[in-house]
């Protein structure tokens, strides 16, 4: 498997939609399901970076990243359902942390639905702490952060 920057909005949105499909029946479905290849292209044009994991020339995971004042923020960490549970999300988070460290960012942050116990457990296991709680469009979220050395 290889991690690299991805510039193909069609591949990116395919993985995001597949991974976030499980939120379709939620009272407030994830806004990820409203994204399109066009909206992804616009984000890429505006400086959002997307890193992807490829396996046999197929994109199987993606994560959006953006540079903030003193933090490297990631969102939409998405792994194709058939590839989940294989440590790919962990590999992507380690890649993000390495990228942040080599670019002198002191913190890595992300937001997670408060109801996503599995994601919160994963990020906690990787050294992230909840630093804020908020309601975003009726959905409770937590902001998690890890300080980089």
Protein Blocks (a to p, Z undefined) as FASTA:
>chain_A
ZZdddfbfklmmmmmmmmmmmmmmgmbacfklmpcfklmmmmmmnopacddddeehiafb
dcdddddfkbccdehiacdfklgonlmmmmmmmmmmmmmmmnopabdcddddfklmmlmm
mmmmnopacfbdcdeehiacdddddddZZ
